[in-house]
C-alpha cells in the first residue's frame, strides 16, 4: 500500500506511478494507493486499487481535525479490506490521520519516504511510527546511477525538454521570456513538455509533444537536452540518461536541494544557474543545442543500482 501526499506535487505522482508499475510487473502482485494528491486522479492499472482523499490544503476543507478523521477512516478501511504486507508513506510529514490508522495494523511493515523539506523536529517526532525511514538521496547511488551508454550523433534529435515549472502545483506559469528568446534563435527544434509543467495555452502553441512524466524512460533518453527547474527527481533522471541539462534555480530553492544539484553538476552535463543570471542561462542553452558542445558532454561510468522499489523492500 502506498500513500501519496499532496505536498509532493506532480513529482510525487510520477514516483508513485513508477513504483506501482514496477511492483505490478511481479506475478500475482496487487497494489493499493491512497492519495490526497490530485495528480493521481485517473491513474489506473490492472490489479490496482485507488482511494482518493481531498487535498488537505484545499479551500473546501472545513477543518484540519475533520480532514484527519476522514483520512483515518478511509485508510483504516483500505488496510483492513486489502491487508497489505507493506505500507509506504511518501511525503514530507505524515498526517495525523495516517499515523492513527497505521498504529492499529501492527502486523504491517511501515515505511516513510521523507522529503528534503522534512524538518528534523518532524522527523524525530514521527519516525517511531514507522519500521523504516528513507531519506531520498539523488546525488549518489542510493536509488539511481548514471547510464554508461556513449552519446553520438544519433543523440542530436533536436528534442529539447522545457519543464521550467515541473513539480509545482502552479501550472499557470509561462516559459520564462529569456528562455523563450534563447530558443527562438534556432530553427527545427522540437520542444517537449511534461504535463502540468507549463501554462496550458502554450502547449499547442509551442510544444510538439507532452510527456506524462519522467517515468517514460525511452522518451527521456531520446532528448538532446533539457531546460528545467530545481526538481531533483527530474534532474536525476536526466543526469542518469546523460541528457545535457540546464537547471534554473530560484530564490526559494531549498539549500539542501541546491547542494545536491551542484554535487551532481560536478560530474558534467549539468549547467546550474539562478534565474536572475539570464545571460548565463542563454549561454548554457546555446551549449546544449550546439552539436559539438552537446557531444562534448561526457560522464563517467558508474555501476548500475536497483530500483527505488527494491531499495525500499529489501
C-alpha positions in Angstrom: 0.0 0.0 0.0 1.3 3.4 -1.0 0.1 6.8 0.4 0.9 9.8 -1.9 0.7 13.1 -0.1 -0.4 16.3 -1.9 2.7 18.2 -0.7 4.9 16.2 -3.2 3.2 17.8 -6.2 3.4 16.2 -9.7 6.8 14.7 -8.9 5.4 12.5 -6.2 2.7 11.2 -8.6 5.4 10.3 -11.1 7.3 8.4 -8.4 4.2 6.6 -7.3 3.3 5.5 -10.8 6.7 4.2 -11.4 6.7 2.3 -8.1 3.2 0.9 -8.9 4.3 -0.3 -12.4 7.5 -1.9 -11.0 5.6 -3.7 -8.3 2.7 -4.9 -10.6 5.2 -6.4 -13.0 5.6 -9.2 -10.5 3.3 -12.3 -10.8 0.3 -12.1 -8.6 1.1 -8.7 -7.2 -1.5 -6.2 -6.1 -1.1 -2.6 -5.0 -3.3 -0.2 -3.2 -2.8 3.6 -3.5 -4.3 6.1 -1.1 -3.7 9.7 -2.1 -4.6 13.3 -1.3 -2.7 14.4 -4.4 -5.0 15.3 -7.3 -2.3 14.3 -9.8 -3.2 10.6 -9.1 -6.8 11.0 -10.3 -7.3 8.8 -13.4 -4.3 6.6 -12.8 -5.4 3.1 -13.4 -3.5 -0.2 -13.7 -4.7 -3.9 -13.6 -4.6 -5.3 -10.0 -4.5 -1.8 -8.5 -7.0 -0.1 -6.1 -7.0 3.7 -5.8 -8.6 5.6 -2.9 -8.7 9.4 -3.3 -8.9 12.0 -0.5 -9.4 15.7 -0.9 -6.3 17.8 -0.7 -6.0 18.9 2.9 -4.9 22.4 1.7 -8.0 22.9 -0.4 -10.3 25.7 0.5 -13.1 23.2 0.6 -11.7 21.6 3.8 -13.7 22.8 6.8 -11.2 21.8 9.5 -7.9 20.0 9.8 -9.4 17.8 12.5 -12.3 16.8 10.3 -10.0 16.0 7.4 -7.7 13.8 9.5 -10.7 11.9 10.9 -11.8 11.3 7.3 -8.3 10.3 6.3 -8.1 7.8 9.2 -11.4 6.2 8.4 -10.6 5.8 4.7 -7.1 4.4 5.3 -8.4 2.1 8.1 -11.0 0.6 5.8 -8.4 0.2 3.0 -5.9 -1.5 5.3 -8.4 -3.9 6.7 -10.0 -4.6 3.3 -6.8 -5.4 1.5 -4.4 -6.5 4.4 -1.2 -5.2 2.7 2.1 -6.5 3.9 3.9 -3.2 3.4 2.6 0.4 3.8 4.7 3.2 2.3 4.1 6.9 3.1 5.7 9.3 0.6 5.6 12.9 1.8 7.4 15.5 3.9 5.3 14.9 7.0 2.8 12.1 7.9 -0.7 13.3 8.6 -2.2 12.6 12.0 -4.9 10.6 10.3 -2.3 8.4 8.7 -0.4 7.8 11.9 -3.6 6.9 13.7 -4.7 4.4 11.0 -1.3 2.5 10.8 -1.0 2.2 14.6 -3.8 -0.4 14.6 -2.1 -2.6 11.9 0.8 -3.9 13.9 1.5 -6.8 11.5 2.1 -4.5 8.6 5.6 -3.2 7.7 5.6 0.6 7.6 8.0 2.8 5.6 8.3 6.5 5.4 10.0 8.2 2.4 10.9 11.5 3.8 11.4 14.7 1.7 14.3 17.1 1.6 11.8 19.5 3.1 11.2 17.3 6.2 12.3 19.2 9.3 14.4 17.5 11.9 11.8 18.2 14.5 9.1 16.4 12.5 11.4 13.6 11.7 12.2 12.9 15.3 8.6 13.2 16.3 7.2 10.9 13.7 9.9 8.3 12.9 9.0 6.0 15.7 5.7 5.3 14.0 7.5 3.6 11.1 9.6 0.5 10.9 11.9 2.1 8.3 12.6 5.7 7.3 14.3 6.5 4.0 15.8 9.9 3.1 15.7 10.5 -0.6 19.3 11.0 -1.9 19.5 11.5 -5.6 23.1 12.6 -5.8 24.7 9.3 -5.1 24.0 5.7 -5.9 21.3 5.2 -3.2 18.5 5.0 -5.7 19.8 5.5 -9.2 23.1 5.6 -11.0 24.2 7.2 -14.3 23.9 5.3 -17.5 27.1 4.2 -19.2 25.9 4.5 -22.8 28.0 6.6 -25.1 26.4 9.6 -26.8 27.0 10.1 -30.5 25.4 12.0 -33.3 22.2 9.9 -33.0 21.6 11.7 -29.7 21.2 15.0 -31.6 17.5 14.7 -32.0 16.6 18.4 -31.8 14.2 17.4 -29.0 14.6 19.9 -26.1 12.6 19.3 -22.9 11.3 22.5 -21.4 10.0 21.9 -17.9 10.7 25.2 -16.1 7.8 24.8 -13.7 7.8 21.0 -13.3 6.9 19.7 -9.8 5.0 22.8 -8.8 1.2 22.9 -8.0 1.0 26.1 -10.1 0.7 25.1 -13.7 -0.2 28.5 -15.0 3.3 29.9 -15.3 4.6 30.6 -18.8 8.1 29.7 -20.1 10.4 32.5 -18.9 10.9 35.1 -21.6 14.6 34.8 -21.6 14.4 31.0 -22.2 11.8 31.6 -24.9 14.1 34.2 -26.5 17.1 31.9 -26.4 15.2 29.0 -28.0 13.6 31.2 -30.7 17.1 31.7 -32.3 17.0 28.1 -33.5 15.0 26.5 -36.3 13.7 22.9 -36.4 13.7 22.4 -32.6 11.1 20.1 -31.2 10.1 21.4 -27.8 8.9 18.7 -25.4 6.9 19.4 -22.3 5.7 17.5 -19.3 2.0 17.5 -18.4 1.1 20.2 -15.8 4.5 21.9 -16.1 3.7 24.9 -18.2 0.8 27.3 -18.9 -1.9 25.3 -20.8 -2.2 28.0 -23.6 1.4 27.5 -24.5 1.1 23.7 -25.0 -0.4 23.8 -28.5 1.4 26.9 -29.5 5.0 25.8 -28.7 5.2 22.1 -27.8 5.3 19.3 -30.3 4.9 16.6 -27.6 3.9 16.3 -24.0 5.3 13.6 -21.7 3.2 12.1 -18.9 6.1 12.2 -16.6 9.7 11.2 -16.3 8.8 7.5 -15.9 8.8 7.5 -19.7 12.4 6.4 -19.8 12.5 5.9 -23.6 11.3 9.4 -24.3 13.7 10.9 -21.7 16.7 9.2 -23.2 15.8 10.4 -26.7 16.2 14.1 -25.7 19.1 16.2 -27.0 18.9 18.5 -24.0 16.6 19.8 -21.2 15.9 23.1 -19.5 14.3 22.5 -16.1 13.5 23.9 -12.7 15.1 22.7 -9.4 13.1 19.5 -9.3 15.7 17.0 -8.0 13.9 13.8 -9.2 13.6 15.0 -12.8 17.2 16.3 -12.9 18.4 12.9 -11.6 16.6 11.0 -14.3 18.0 13.4 -17.0 21.5 13.0 -15.5 21.2 9.3 -15.4 20.2 9.2 -19.1 23.1 11.5 -20.0 20.9 14.3 -21.2 22.7 17.7 -21.1 20.6 19.8 -18.8 20.2 23.5 -17.8 18.9 23.8 -14.3 17.4 27.2 -13.3 17.4 27.7 -9.5 15.2 30.4 -7.8 15.4 32.3 -4.6 13.3 29.8 -2.7 15.2 26.7 -3.8 15.9 24.6 -0.7 19.6 24.8 0.3 19.8 21.0 0.6 18.4 20.6 -2.9 20.8 23.2 -4.2 23.7 21.4 -2.7 22.6 18.1 -4.2 22.2 19.6 -7.7 25.7 21.3 -7.5 27.2 17.9 -6.5 25.6 16.3 -9.5 26.9 19.0 -11.8 30.5 18.3 -10.8 30.4 15.1 -13.0 29.5 17.1 -16.1 26.5 17.5 -18.3 24.5 19.7 -15.9 24.6 23.5 -16.1 23.3 25.2 -12.9 22.4 28.9 -12.7 20.0 31.2 -10.9 17.1 32.7 -12.8 18.4 36.3 -12.4 21.5 35.2 -14.4 19.7 35.5 -17.8 22.8 35.9 -20.0 24.5 32.9 -18.4 21.4 30.8 -18.9 21.2 31.8 -22.6 24.8 30.7 -23.0 24.0 27.3 -21.3 21.1 26.9 -23.7 23.3 27.5 -26.6 25.7 24.9 -25.3 23.1 22.1 -25.2 21.7 23.0 -28.6 25.1 23.3 -30.3 26.0 20.0 -31.9 29.7 20.0 -31.0 29.3 21.3 -27.5 26.4 18.9 -26.8 28.5 15.9 -27.7 31.5 17.2 -25.7 29.5 16.4 -22.6 30.9 13.2 -21.0 30.1 11.4 -17.9 32.0 8.7 -16.0 30.5 5.2 -15.9 29.0 4.1 -12.6 27.7 0.7 -11.6 24.1 0.1 -12.0 21.9 0.1 -8.9 18.5 -1.4 -8.2 15.2 0.4 -8.5 13.7 2.6 -5.8 11.1 -0.1 -5.0 13.8 -2.7 -4.5 15.7 -0.4 -2.2 12.5 0.2 -0.1 11.6 -3.5 0.2 15.0 -5.2 0.5 
